[in-house]
Amino acid sequence: MLLIDIKKSGGIERALKELKRKFIKTGQLKELRERQEFVKGSVKRREQLKKAKYKQKLKDQDSND
């Protein structure tokens, strides 16, 4: 749970800005979206491998140029 002290931050606008920054930095929104539906472990691993292969392909292309 993210806590923001409004008195320290100096106003509601500043507190909202700080809350938004913390929310993004901690990755809570990403986690909430991932938890909306269950994804099997094998599917997660497959997606990880797919992303890793894509990144490696881009890296290899950059080194060849």
Buried (B, 14 or more C-beta within 10 A) or exposed (E): EEEBEEEEBEEEEEBEEBBEEEEEEEEEEEEEEEEEEEEEEEEEEEEEEEEEEEEEEEEEEEEEE
